[in-house]
Amino acid sequence: MLYENERKQIVEACLEMARKGLVVGTAGNVSIRVGEHVVISPSAVPYEEMTPADVAVVDRAGMQIEGNFRPSSECKLHLSVYANTDAGAITHNHAPASTALGLVVEDEIPVSHYYSMLFGGPIRVAGYSLFGGKKLADEVTAALEGRTAALMSNHGAITIGKSLSQALELLPYLEYVCEIHLRALATGLPVKILSEDEMAEAGAGVAGYGKKEN
């Protein structure tokens, strides 16, 4: 079986997203880039029943090479992101706060919390298009330029990383930023926004997260 380890990672990632309440049913999808191939979760397979053999392997044109089931309906989206970024893995989820914020924000989430720097700056919101299509893939790819996450209008959210673990680690932070911004908006009071200088300072600090001092 091609890429057995990566396919196991996909199954484990889908189960983790389900455990954390970041997806509903079989909504959401995960992929890993391996050279000229992409390993991606299958379409409409319950996560608790998914096996590594069910996970699809496609080439960069979307042609399926292995897998018991068809690749995710968002395969075009994943392929577009890989073609235009240096991402090594992608997660797409339908978590409540990020999905809700994508219903009310038109272009980007203001930098109300310095965690926004984990994503490269203000989190952009891709315009709505029907799932599975090229237009949505183009919208989301554009929203991810220089970013590691984006919201998808009336849909969900996406994170990218050099590895699948990195992309997954961003999910709780993204959901947190969206949740607190929603709560702040609900008060009806003005939301305080960080300045460019404050965000630059925060960015320097965030870049050192998890790194040991010499």
N, C-alpha and C positions, 0 to 999 in steps of 0.2 A: 504494500500500500504506500503510495507516494505521500511524503511529508506527514508521517504518522504522528510525530511529536507536535507539529503545528496544529494538526486536526484535533488532537487531544486538548491543546490549549484553547481552541475555539469552543469546544464543548464546555470546558471548565469556566470560561469567560461568560458564556450564555447563562449558565447556572448561577454564577455570581451576580450577574445583573438581575436575574429573577429573584434571588434571595434578598437583594437590597431594595427591591421594589422599583427598579428602574425601567422595567418593561411590563407590558400587560399581555398575557397570552404568549403568542409567538412573535409579537411585534418587536422590532429591533433586530440588529444583525451585527456580526463581527467578522473581521477579516485580517489576514496577515499576508504581506507581500514576501514572496520567496523567489528572488531572481526575476525571471520573466513570467512567473506564475503567481496567482493569487488564490489563497486558501480561504474560503468564505462559508459562513453558516448556510444551511439549506433553507429552502422556502417552506413555511408552514409546518415545520416539524416541532412538536412539543419539546421544550428543552429537557424535561426530565426523561424523555424517551430517546433523545439524540445520542448517537454513537459516533466515534471518529470516522467510521466508514460512511456515515450519512453526509458528512461535511464535504462540500464540493471543492474541486480544484479546477480553476479555469486559466486560460492563457490571457495575455493582456488585451486580446480582442474580444474576450468573453466566451470563447469556445470551451465547453466543458470537457475536461480530460478524465476526471474520476469523480466518484461520489454516487451514493445510492439515490440521491434526490437532486432536483434542480437547484441551482444556486439561488440565494436570496433575490427577491424582486428588486432590491436596490443594488444589484450587481453593477449596473451602469454608473451609479453614483460612486461606488468604491473604486472602480477602474478609472474614472475621471480624476478623482483625488490623487490616486497613485501616479497618474500621468502628469500631474501638474505640481506635485509637492514631493518632498523627500520622506514622506510618511512611510513607516514600516508596518503600521497596523492602524486599524480604524474600529471604533465602536459607534454604533448608532442606537439611541435609546429613546423611549417615550416616557421619561420620568415626569412626575406631576408638575413640579415647579418650573422647570425649563420649558416644558410644553405650554404651560399656562402663560408664561411670560412672552412666549412666541406668538400669543394671541393678541397681545396688547401693545407690543413695541414694534415700530415700523422698521427701523434701520439698525440700531445697535443699543446694547445695554450700557447706560452711563456708568462711569467708573465710580460707583458708590462704595466699593470695597477694594482694598489693595490686592485681594486675591485675583482680581482681573488680570494682573500681570502674569499669573501662571499661564494665561492663555495668549500672552503677547500684547495685551491691551484691551480696549473695549470689545466686548463680544458682539460680533455682527449677527444680524438676523437675515437669513436668506429669504427671498421672496417665495411665496407659495406657488407650487406647481404640483401636478398629480404625481403621486409616488411612482417610482420605477422608470420615469421618463428622462430623456436627455436634458430637457429644460431644467428640471430639478437638479440634476447632476451639475449643470453649468452654474446655476445659482449658488449652490452650496460650495462648489469649488472656488468660486469668486469670493465668497464670504470667508473662506479659510485662508486667503492670501495673508501670509505673515502671522497667522494665528494657529492655535492648536485646538480650538473649539469654535463652534458656531451653533446658533439656534436655527430652526427651520420653521418658518411661519405656518401656524395651524397644523403642526406635524410633530416635531420632537427636537432632538439635539444630536450633535456629532462631536466626537473627540478624536484626535489623531496623536500618534507618538512614534518614536523610533522603534519601540517594541510594544507588544500587546499589554504588558504589565504597565507601561508608562501611560498608554491611552486609557486603561482602566482606572488608574490612580487619579486621573483628572476628573472622573465622573462625579465623585462625591463633592469635590470643590466646586464644580460647575453647578450642581444642584443646590449647594449651599448659597452661592452668590445669587442665584435666581430666586431662591426662597426668601432671603432677607430683603432683596429688592422689592419683591412682591409685597411683603409685609410692610415695608416702609411706604410704598405707594398706597396701601390700604388705609393708612392713617389720614390721608388727605393733606398732610403737611409737606412742605418742600423737602426734597431729598438732597442732602448735602453731597456734593460731587468733589472728588479729589482733583487738584490742579495737575497740570503737566509735570511740574517740578516734583510734586509729592508722589506722583506715579513713577517718575524716573527713579526717585530715591527708593521707593518700594520695590521697583524692578531689580535694583542692585541687590537688595536684601533677599528677594525671592529666588534670585539666581543661585544663591548660596544655600538654599534649603537642602538639608540632608548631607551636606559636605562637611567633612571633618576639618577643623583648623589645624594648620601645621604647627 
